[in-house]
Amino acid sequence: MNSERDIATRLLAWFDRHGRHDLPWQHPRTPYRVWLSEIMLQQTQVSVVTGYFDRFVAALPELPALARAPQDDVLALWSGLGYYARARNLHAAAKRCVENHDGDLPRDLDALIALPGIGRSTAGAILSQAWGDAAPILDGNVKRVLCRVFGIEGWPGLPKVEKQLWAIAETLLPDARLADWTQAQMDFGATLCTRADPACAICPLQDVCVARIEGRTAELPHPKPGKPLPERETHMLVLRDGEGRVLLQRRPPAGIWASLWSLPEAEDTASANIVFDKHARGDFAKARTGETIQHGFSHYRLRIQPLHIDNVKPRNAVGDNPDLRWASRAELAGIGLPAPVRRLIDKE
């Protein structure tokens, strides 16, 4: 290879033949649509995102509309995508853009990074795809590709390794087609230079890839030093009144599932009885134990033990509490619920 710039030439040629050119946020490719797609694509695959993206922009087609929307509406549109801090940050960033940038995303790296939920790589992806600016990206796919092609040692999340990768990403920037270059890197890592079983035999970089030449594709990039995730357990009360409505409780504004609607929780059965008596009248002894649901977060695993009690009578105090509501089956479809909670309710 004559220079590292040739990598861009090869990948762009590969992208022209095999890349993804019909993604919904590419037509039209506006700053708002690019930004929304990049936030949705964080830790979520394209195949999952496309439907959510279409529904989101249909409801909130422009940045000012997102800024004006109630948070409950934003979370409901996001419901099922997970990592809900992304939605809250998206909403907060839109409001800040209205306040400080005339309702538009700023075309400036530092100004973008200053917005909630936007890091250096996301900012680079927005600049390059929305405006064709020369800005590198370094998402998980790009880190994997660079570690393999250049034989980079160490876990990519380490600051010294990440600094090295950013320097390489800067040198690879082509002189033109910056939007395509950004998409080409993401597509290449997602569809060809995959984490498991990369398609090295048809790779356009196989003759210069250190991992391929040295037989280390399974080794690179180095994994994060691991330790077993701790486990936590909670009991969730699925309380239904005589009309079949379910009692929902809003989560606190910080922490897991912040501000989403969920179910009343307790640490154990005894505590669950106390929570039940606080919110409803009925026979707790008739509670049915449902199938345990396991849900993984980035830093722990949660075991959810559901307790189902039907035909309860709401206490009057519930109507006076803005963080409690009885929701019918029809209303549940438009409420932002964590995916495992929705799955638990839908089982009945």
C-alpha positions, 0 to 999 in steps of 0.5 A: 500500500502506498499510503494510509490514504489508500485505505480510504480509496479501497473502502470507498470503492467497497462501499460503492458496491456493498455499502448501505445507501438506502437508510431512512436518515440518508434521504434526506440527510439533514443535520437533525435526521443524522443526529437522531440516527447516530444517537439511536445507533449507539449500542443498537443495530441498524435493523432495529433502529430503522422502524423506530427512526421512521416513527420518531421523525413522523411524530417529531420531524424537526428539532424544534418539535422535539424540543417542544414535546413533553418528555413522556412523549419522547420516552414513549417514542423511544420505548423498546430501544433501551438505554433511555438516557439517550432519549433524555439527553436527546430531548435536553440537547434539542432544548439547548439548541433552541435556547443557544443555536436558533433551533439548529444543531451547531456546525462546530465540534466543540459546540456539538460535544457540549450538548448532552449525549454527544461525544467526539465520535458522534459529533464527528459523524454528524459533521461529516454526514450532515455537512461533509466536514473532515471529522473522524469517527471512532465508534466500536466498529471503527475501533475494531477495524483499526485495531486489526488493520494496524495491529494495535495492542490493548483494550480500545477503551484504554485512554492511551489506546484510544488516543492512538486510534484517534491519531490513525483515524485522523490520518485516514480522512480522505479529501472528498466524500466525507459523508460516504467515508463515515458510512463506509467505515461503519458499514465495513465494521458492521457487515464484513469486519465483524466481531466474530467470523470476519469475512477476511477472504473477501476483504479489500484490506486483507493484504495490509491487515496485520491481524489477517497476516499474523492470524490474529483476527480472533485476538484483536481487538483485545477484550475488556478485562472482565469480571462477573456482573453482580446480580440484583433482584426486585419484585414487581407488582402487576396490579389490575383493577376490575376494568383490567387497568394496570397500576403504573409508577413513574421511575425516579428522575435519575438512575435506571429507566429514569422518568419512565413509567414502570410497575411498583417495586419491592425488595421481597414479598413482605415489602411487596405486601406493604407496597400493595396496601399503600396503593390498592385494596384487595387480597394480597394472599391471592397474588400469583407468582409469574415467571422470573424475567432476567434483564442485563444492564451494562453493570449488573443483571436484574432478576424481576419476580412479578406478582400478579393480583387482579380485581383490586380497588384503587385507593383514592390517594393514587389519583392525587399522585402525578407519579402513579396512574392506572392505564388501560390496555389501549393506553399502554401502547402510547406510554414509555415503558422499559422493554422487560416491563412491557413484556411482563405486562403483555404476558397476561 
